[in-house]
Amino acid sequence: MKRTVATFKTDKEAEDFVAKADLTEYDLSGGQVVRFELRPKDKTVSLRLPEQLLNAVRRQAEKAGMPYQRYIRMALEKAVGGTGP
């Protein structure tokens, strides 16, 4: 049976753990995929949406654990052939 990974309070604690641990000994099935925003955003758009749609987007973004504007941007990237939610 594999060991469980502890919860870390800081990035430094997590980095130290990963640097020393043999991760094959741990159950990583509960992990979450994290997407980093590396590309600069250089254009701003204004978009009018029905309140009901915006509320639905906000709920989905909250479930995904991200700000709703990032969720919208990722959905647009996915729609045009990039990667997204």
Distance bins in CASP14 RR format, pairs under 12 A and 6 or more apart:
PFRMAT RR
TARGET T0000
AUTHOR 0000-0000-0000
RMODE 2
METHOD distances of the structure
MODEL  1
1 25 0 0 0 0 0 1 0 0 0 0 0
1 26 0 0 0 0 0 1 0 0 0 0 0
1 27 0 0 0 0 1 0 0 0 0 0 0
2 21 0 0 0 0 0 1 0 0 0 0 0
2 22 0 0 0 0 0 1 0 0 0 0 0
2 23 0 0 0 0 1 0 0 0 0 0 0
2 24 0 0 0 0 1 0 0 0 0 0 0
2 25 1 0 0 1 0 0 0 0 0 0 0
2 26 1 0 1 0 0 0 0 0 0 0 0
2 27 1 0 1 0 0 0 0 0 0 0 0
2 28 0 0 0 0 1 0 0 0 0 0 0
2 29 0 0 0 0 1 0 0 0 0 0 0
2 30 0 0 0 0 0 1 0 0 0 0 0
3 17 0 0 0 0 0 1 0 0 0 0 0
3 21 0 0 0 0 1 0 0 0 0 0 0
3 22 0 0 0 0 1 0 0 0 0 0 0
3 23 0 0 0 0 0 1 0 0 0 0 0
3 24 0 0 0 0 0 1 0 0 0 0 0
3 25 1 0 1 0 0 0 0 0 0 0 0
3 26 1 0 1 0 0 0 0 0 0 0 0
3 27 1 0 0 1 0 0 0 0 0 0 0
3 28 0 0 0 0 0 1 0 0 0 0 0
4 25 0 0 0 0 0 1 0 0 0 0 0
4 26 1 0 0 1 0 0 0 0 0 0 0
4 27 1 0 1 0 0 0 0 0 0 0 0
4 28 0 0 0 0 1 0 0 0 0 0 0
4 29 0 0 0 0 0 1 0 0 0 0 0
4 30 0 0 0 0 1 0 0 0 0 0 0
4 31 0 0 0 0 0 1 0 0 0 0 0
5 13 0 0 0 0 0 1 0 0 0 0 0
5 14 0 0 0 0 1 0 0 0 0 0 0
5 17 1 0 0 1 0 0 0 0 0 0 0
5 18 0 0 0 0 1 0 0 0 0 0 0
5 21 0 0 0 0 1 0 0 0 0 0 0
5 23 0 0 0 0 1 0 0 0 0 0 0
5 25 0 0 0 0 1 0 0 0 0 0 0
5 26 1 0 1 0 0 0 0 0 0 0 0
5 27 1 0 0 1 0 0 0 0 0 0 0
5 28 1 0 0 1 0 0 0 0 0 0 0
5 29 0 0 0 0 0 1 0 0 0 0 0
5 30 0 0 0 0 1 0 0 0 0 0 0
5 31 0 0 0 0 1 0 0 0 0 0 0
5 32 0 0 0 0 0 1 0 0 0 0 0
6 13 0 0 0 0 1 0 0 0 0 0 0
6 14 0 0 0 0 1 0 0 0 0 0 0
6 16 0 0 0 0 0 1 0 0 0 0 0
6 17 1 0 0 1 0 0 0 0 0 0 0
6 18 0 0 0 0 0 1 0 0 0 0 0
6 21 0 0 0 0 1 0 0 0 0 0 0
6 26 0 0 0 0 1 0 0 0 0 0 0
6 27 0 0 0 0 0 1 0 0 0 0 0
7 13 0 0 0 0 1 0 0 0 0 0 0
7 14 0 0 0 0 1 0 0 0 0 0 0
7 17 0 0 0 0 0 1 0 0 0 0 0
7 30 0 0 0 0 0 1 0 0 0 0 0
7 31 0 0 0 0 0 1 0 0 0 0 0
8 14 1 0 1 0 0 0 0 0 0 0 0
8 15 0 0 0 0 1 0 0 0 0 0 0
8 16 0 0 0 0 1 0 0 0 0 0 0
8 17 1 0 0 1 0 0 0 0 0 0 0
8 18 0 0 0 0 1 0 0 0 0 0 0
8 21 0 0 0 0 0 1 0 0 0 0 0
9 16 0 0 0 0 0 1 0 0 0 0 0
9 17 0 0 0 0 0 1 0 0 0 0 0
10 16 0 0 0 0 1 0 0 0 0 0 0
10 17 0 0 0 0 0 1 0 0 0 0 0
11 17 0 0 0 0 0 1 0 0 0 0 0
11 18 0 0 0 0 0 1 0 0 0 0 0
11 34 0 0 0 0 0 1 0 0 0 0 0
12 18 0 0 0 0 0 1 0 0 0 0 0
12 19 0 0 0 0 0 1 0 0 0 0 0
13 19 0 0 0 0 0 1 0 0 0 0 0
13 20 0 0 0 0 0 1 0 0 0 0 0
13 21 0 0 0 0 0 1 0 0 0 0 0
14 20 0 0 0 0 0 1 0 0 0 0 0
14 21 0 0 0 0 0 1 0 0 0 0 0
14 23 0 0 0 0 0 1 0 0 0 0 0
14 34 0 0 0 0 0 1 0 0 0 0 0
15 21 0 0 0 0 0 1 0 0 0 0 0
17 23 0 0 0 0 1 0 0 0 0 0 0
17 25 0 0 0 0 0 1 0 0 0 0 0
17 26 0 0 0 0 1 0 0 0 0 0 0
18 26 0 0 0 0 0 1 0 0 0 0 0
18 28 0 0 0 0 0 1 0 0 0 0 0
21 28 0 0 0 0 0 1 0 0 0 0 0
23 31 0 0 0 0 0 1 0 0 0 0 0
32 64 0 0 0 0 1 0 0 0 0 0 0
32 65 0 0 0 0 1 0 0 0 0 0 0
32 66 0 0 0 0 0 1 0 0 0 0 0
33 64 0 0 0 0 0 1 0 0 0 0 0
33 65 0 0 0 0 0 1 0 0 0 0 0
33 66 0 0 0 0 0 1 0 0 0 0 0
33 83 0 0 0 0 0 1 0 0 0 0 0
33 84 0 0 0 0 0 1 0 0 0 0 0
33 85 0 0 0 0 0 1 0 0 0 0 0
34 64 0 0 0 0 0 1 0 0 0 0 0
34 65 0 0 0 0 0 1 0 0 0 0 0
34 66 0 0 0 0 1 0 0 0 0 0 0
35 64 0 0 0 0 1 0 0 0 0 0 0
35 65 0 0 0 0 0 1 0 0 0 0 0
35 66 0 0 0 0 1 0 0 0 0 0 0
35 70 0 0 0 0 1 0 0 0 0 0 0
35 71 0 0 0 0 0 1 0 0 0 0 0
35 73 0 0 0 0 0 1 0 0 0 0 0
35 74 1 0 0 1 0 0 0 0 0 0 0
35 77 0 0 0 0 0 1 0 0 0 0 0
35 78 0 0 0 0 0 1 0 0 0 0 0
35 82 0 0 0 0 0 1 0 0 0 0 0
35 83 1 0 0 1 0 0 0 0 0 0 0
35 84 1 0 0 1 0 0 0 0 0 0 0
35 85 0 0 0 0 1 0 0 0 0 0 0
36 66 0 0 0 0 0 1 0 0 0 0 0
36 70 0 0 0 0 0 1 0 0 0 0 0
36 83 0 0 0 0 0 1 0 0 0 0 0
37 66 0 0 0 0 1 0 0 0 0 0 0
37 67 0 0 0 0 0 1 0 0 0 0 0
37 69 0 0 0 0 0 1 0 0 0 0 0
37 70 1 0 0 1 0 0 0 0 0 0 0
37 73 0 0 0 0 1 0 0 0 0 0 0
37 74 0 0 0 0 1 0 0 0 0 0 0
37 77 0 0 0 0 0 1 0 0 0 0 0
37 84 0 0 0 0 0 1 0 0 0 0 0
39 73 0 0 0 0 0 1 0 0 0 0 0
39 74 0 0 0 0 0 1 0 0 0 0 0
39 77 0 0 0 0 0 1 0 0 0 0 0
39 82 0 0 0 0 0 1 0 0 0 0 0
39 83 0 0 0 0 0 1 0 0 0 0 0
41 69 0 0 0 0 1 0 0 0 0 0 0
41 70 0 0 0 0 1 0 0 0 0 0 0
41 73 1 0 0 1 0 0 0 0 0 0 0
41 76 0 0 0 0 0 1 0 0 0 0 0
41 77 0 0 0 0 0 1 0 0 0 0 0
43 73 0 0 0 0 0 1 0 0 0 0 0
44 69 0 0 0 0 0 1 0 0 0 0 0
44 73 0 0 0 0 0 1 0 0 0 0 0
45 69 0 0 0 0 0 1 0 0 0 0 0
45 72 0 0 0 0 1 0 0 0 0 0 0
45 73 0 0 0 0 1 0 0 0 0 0 0
45 76 0 0 0 0 1 0 0 0 0 0 0
46 69 0 0 0 0 0 1 0 0 0 0 0
47 53 0 0 0 0 0 1 0 0 0 0 0
47 54 0 0 0 0 1 0 0 0 0 0 0
47 57 0 0 0 0 0 1 0 0 0 0 0
47 68 0 0 0 0 0 1 0 0 0 0 0
47 69 0 0 0 0 1 0 0 0 0 0 0
47 72 1 0 0 1 0 0 0 0 0 0 0
47 73 0 0 0 0 0 1 0 0 0 0 0
47 75 0 0 0 0 0 1 0 0 0 0 0
47 76 0 0 0 0 0 1 0 0 0 0 0
48 54 0 0 0 0 1 0 0 0 0 0 0
49 55 0 0 0 0 1 0 0 0 0 0 0
49 56 0 0 0 0 1 0 0 0 0 0 0
49 57 1 0 0 1 0 0 0 0 0 0 0
49 58 0 0 0 0 0 1 0 0 0 0 0
49 68 0 0 0 0 0 1 0 0 0 0 0
49 69 0 0 0 0 0 1 0 0 0 0 0
49 72 0 0 0 0 1 0 0 0 0 0 0
50 56 0 0 0 0 1 0 0 0 0 0 0
50 57 0 0 0 0 0 1 0 0 0 0 0
51 57 0 0 0 0 0 1 0 0 0 0 0
51 58 0 0 0 0 0 1 0 0 0 0 0
52 58 0 0 0 0 0 1 0 0 0 0 0
52 59 0 0 0 0 0 1 0 0 0 0 0
53 59 0 0 0 0 0 1 0 0 0 0 0
53 60 0 0 0 0 0 1 0 0 0 0 0
53 68 0 0 0 0 0 1 0 0 0 0 0
53 72 0 0 0 0 0 1 0 0 0 0 0
53 75 0 0 0 0 0 1 0 0 0 0 0
54 60 0 0 0 0 0 1 0 0 0 0 0
54 61 0 0 0 0 0 1 0 0 0 0 0
54 68 1 0 0 1 0 0 0 0 0 0 0
54 69 0 0 0 0 0 1 0 0 0 0 0
54 71 0 0 0 0 0 1 0 0 0 0 0
54 72 0 0 0 0 1 0 0 0 0 0 0
55 61 0 0 0 0 0 1 0 0 0 0 0
55 62 0 0 0 0 0 1 0 0 0 0 0
55 68 0 0 0 0 1 0 0 0 0 0 0
56 62 0 0 0 0 0 1 0 0 0 0 0
56 63 0 0 0 0 0 1 0 0 0 0 0
56 68 0 0 0 0 0 1 0 0 0 0 0
56 71 0 0 0 0 0 1 0 0 0 0 0
56 72 0 0 0 0 0 1 0 0 0 0 0
56 75 0 0 0 0 0 1 0 0 0 0 0
57 63 0 0 0 0 0 1 0 0 0 0 0
57 64 0 0 0 0 0 1 0 0 0 0 0
57 66 0 0 0 0 0 1 0 0 0 0 0
57 67 0 0 0 0 0 1 0 0 0 0 0
57 68 1 0 1 0 0 0 0 0 0 0 0
57 69 0 0 0 0 1 0 0 0 0 0 0
57 70 0 0 0 0 0 1 0 0 0 0 0
57 71 1 0 0 1 0 0 0 0 0 0 0
57 72 1 0 0 1 0 0 0 0 0 0 0
57 73 0 0 0 0 0 1 0 0 0 0 0
57 74 0 0 0 0 0 1 0 0 0 0 0
57 75 0 0 0 0 1 0 0 0 0 0 0
57 76 0 0 0 0 0 1 0 0 0 0 0
57 85 0 0 0 0 0 1 0 0 0 0 0
58 64 0 0 0 0 0 1 0 0 0 0 0
58 65 0 0 0 0 0 1 0 0 0 0 0
58 66 0 0 0 0 0 1 0 0 0 0 0
58 67 0 0 0 0 1 0 0 0 0 0 0
58 68 1 0 1 0 0 0 0 0 0 0 0
58 69 0 0 0 0 1 0 0 0 0 0 0
58 70 0 0 0 0 0 1 0 0 0 0 0
58 71 0 0 0 0 1 0 0 0 0 0 0
58 72 0 0 0 0 1 0 0 0 0 0 0
59 65 0 0 0 0 0 1 0 0 0 0 0
59 68 0 0 0 0 1 0 0 0 0 0 0
59 71 0 0 0 0 0 1 0 0 0 0 0
60 66 0 0 0 0 1 0 0 0 0 0 0
60 67 0 0 0 0 0 1 0 0 0 0 0
60 68 0 0 0 0 1 0 0 0 0 0 0
60 70 0 0 0 0 0 1 0 0 0 0 0
60 71 1 0 0 1 0 0 0 0 0 0 0
60 72 0 0 0 0 1 0 0 0 0 0 0
60 74 0 0 0 0 0 1 0 0 0 0 0
60 75 0 0 0 0 1 0 0 0 0 0 0
60 85 1 0 0 1 0 0 0 0 0 0 0
61 67 1 0 0 1 0 0 0 0 0 0 0
61 68 1 0 1 0 0 0 0 0 0 0 0
61 69 0 0 0 0 1 0 0 0 0 0 0
61 70 1 0 0 1 0 0 0 0 0 0 0
61 71 1 1 0 0 0 0 0 0 0 0 0
61 72 1 0 0 1 0 0 0 0 0 0 0
61 73 0 0 0 0 0 1 0 0 0 0 0
61 74 0 0 0 0 1 0 0 0 0 0 0
61 75 0 0 0 0 1 0 0 0 0 0 0
61 85 0 0 0 0 1 0 0 0 0 0 0
62 68 1 0 0 1 0 0 0 0 0 0 0
62 70 0 0 0 0 0 1 0 0 0 0 0
62 71 0 0 0 0 1 0 0 0 0 0 0
63 71 0 0 0 0 1 0 0 0 0 0 0
63 85 0 0 0 0 1 0 0 0 0 0 0
64 70 0 0 0 0 1 0 0 0 0 0 0
64 71 1 0 0 1 0 0 0 0 0 0 0
64 72 0 0 0 0 0 1 0 0 0 0 0
64 74 0 0 0 0 1 0 0 0 0 0 0
64 75 0 0 0 0 0 1 0 0 0 0 0
64 84 0 0 0 0 1 0 0 0 0 0 0
64 85 1 0 1 0 0 0 0 0 0 0 0
65 71 0 0 0 0 1 0 0 0 0 0 0
65 74 0 0 0 0 0 1 0 0 0 0 0
65 85 0 0 0 0 0 1 0 0 0 0 0
66 72 0 0 0 0 0 1 0 0 0 0 0
66 73 0 0 0 0 1 0 0 0 0 0 0
66 74 1 0 0 1 0 0 0 0 0 0 0
66 75 0 0 0 0 0 1 0 0 0 0 0
66 84 0 0 0 0 0 1 0 0 0 0 0
66 85 0 0 0 0 1 0 0 0 0 0 0
67 73 0 0 0 0 1 0 0 0 0 0 0
67 74 0 0 0 0 0 1 0 0 0 0 0
68 74 0 0 0 0 0 1 0 0 0 0 0
68 75 0 0 0 0 0 1 0 0 0 0 0
68 85 0 0 0 0 0 1 0 0 0 0 0
69 75 0 0 0 0 0 1 0 0 0 0 0
69 76 0 0 0 0 0 1 0 0 0 0 0
70 76 0 0 0 0 0 1 0 0 0 0 0
70 77 0 0 0 0 0 1 0 0 0 0 0
70 84 0 0 0 0 1 0 0 0 0 0 0
70 85 0 0 0 0 1 0 0 0 0 0 0
71 77 0 0 0 0 0 1 0 0 0 0 0
71 78 0 0 0 0 0 1 0 0 0 0 0
71 84 0 0 0 0 1 0 0 0 0 0 0
71 85 1 0 0 1 0 0 0 0 0 0 0
72 78 0 0 0 0 0 1 0 0 0 0 0
72 79 0 0 0 0 0 1 0 0 0 0 0
72 84 0 0 0 0 0 1 0 0 0 0 0
72 85 0 0 0 0 1 0 0 0 0 0 0
73 79 0 0 0 0 0 1 0 0 0 0 0
73 80 0 0 0 0 0 1 0 0 0 0 0
73 82 0 0 0 0 0 1 0 0 0 0 0
73 83 0 0 0 0 0 1 0 0 0 0 0
73 84 0 0 0 0 1 0 0 0 0 0 0
73 85 0 0 0 0 1 0 0 0 0 0 0
74 80 0 0 0 0 0 1 0 0 0 0 0
74 81 0 0 0 0 0 1 0 0 0 0 0
74 82 0 0 0 0 1 0 0 0 0 0 0
74 83 1 0 0 1 0 0 0 0 0 0 0
74 84 1 1 0 0 0 0 0 0 0 0 0
74 85 1 0 1 0 0 0 0 0 0 0 0
75 81 0 0 0 0 0 1 0 0 0 0 0
75 82 0 0 0 0 0 1 0 0 0 0 0
75 83 0 0 0 0 0 1 0 0 0 0 0
75 84 1 0 0 1 0 0 0 0 0 0 0
75 85 1 0 1 0 0 0 0 0 0 0 0
76 82 0 0 0 0 1 0 0 0 0 0 0
76 83 0 0 0 0 0 1 0 0 0 0 0
76 84 0 0 0 0 1 0 0 0 0 0 0
76 85 0 0 0 0 0 1 0 0 0 0 0
77 83 1 0 0 1 0 0 0 0 0 0 0
77 84 1 0 1 0 0 0 0 0 0 0 0
77 85 0 0 0 0 1 0 0 0 0 0 0
78 84 1 1 0 0 0 0 0 0 0 0 0
78 85 1 0 0 1 0 0 0 0 0 0 0
79 85 0 0 0 0 0 1 0 0 0 0 0
END
